[in-house]
């Protein structure tokens, strides 16, 4: 298969004026140093689609679509990456160079990646990518797999993330048009969270290209970037460390096979009678408590959990003398069973919420949760229930974080640290 060399791609982009290109399709209006229009990729009444002549990029603040001239023509005309490059090359009177004109040694071959937003018709492809890349790493390095045999179980990631943050997934496409990497991200009031990052093993550089683009977007927004990453995966640790991320907390991944009949009543913590389901009336207190304890604010997430439009979320809370003392959400889906996110003021509250989620939501299954590694009493109580360690994770930040108080239970769905 022919491959478009990186220098050809760069020449095409340098020869294409993105303002003129998009202006041929949309009615652009100048807005300071940029241009604006109504987004062609989603319905909107007020223009939120911007075009930057200095960066030669477009970005929609409504749906999150973002890219360069190649990305725009791909989205607008539903073209593959190679076809979009060829179309722009023809418009700029450039000839397309063939792969045979370049060295074929792996070390000297160009490895271009086009970073663009995920399209709705690619959910199954991204699910298969997540399934393959994640299981491959775990199989090679830890002699196990974390996803079952059906790749479509990983469709939970685009389903949930696109419902929560439409347009906030970037994919890496090689010069042949093949998807080789993906990463979700979550813009929030106080920070951005970096979601699950995946790249096929043979796609050297794809993860780095995705990370560079998301860190650029977060920097443009002026907000710190946070993530939860495996402490066992030194490749990803190096990737994030080189990008400026700093570990701030260690978490023990714990799993427990909950009997069909539920948790042993004899192991019930003292405060379980105070645990109740959250309602929308609890939303302001949940948001305020998380900001107090962990220093982040994300009302959108907690509203999403409590509304539970997918029928997979459960949020439990405990009332204290002066408001909520803790909350804990969990997801029960064939592709993901996990406790979190949640926070609590003390150990007793944390244990009551954990035990109640296991007993009420996850009977007959084996969920996972991330326990603060320095929470000795909590961790040993979980051991007493029969929980086991399966991995370690690091909460990492790029751009700073404040000192926390109380207990924090991060999660991968959606990611937070």
Secondary structure, DSSP 4 states (H G I P E B T S, - for coil): -----HHHHHHHHHT--HHHHHHTTS--EEETTEEEE--SSS--SS--EEEETTTTEEEETTT--EE-HHHHHHHHHT--HHHHHHHHHHHTT-PPPPGGGS--STTTS---EEEEEPPGGGHHHHHHHHHHHHHHHHHHHHS--SS-S-GGGGHHHHHHHHHHSTT-EEEEEETTS-EEEEEEEEE-SSEEEEEEEEE-TT-TTHHHHHHHHHHHHHHHHT-EEEEEEESS-HHHHHHHHHTT-EEEEEEEEEEEE--TT-S-GGG--TTGGGEEE--GGGHHHHHHHHHHHHS---HHHHHHHHH-TTS-EEEEEEEETTEEEEEEEEEEETTEEEEEEEEESSHHHHHHHHHHHHHHH-TTSEEEEEEETT-HHHHHHHHHHT-EEEEEEEEEEES--PPP-SEEE-EETTEE-
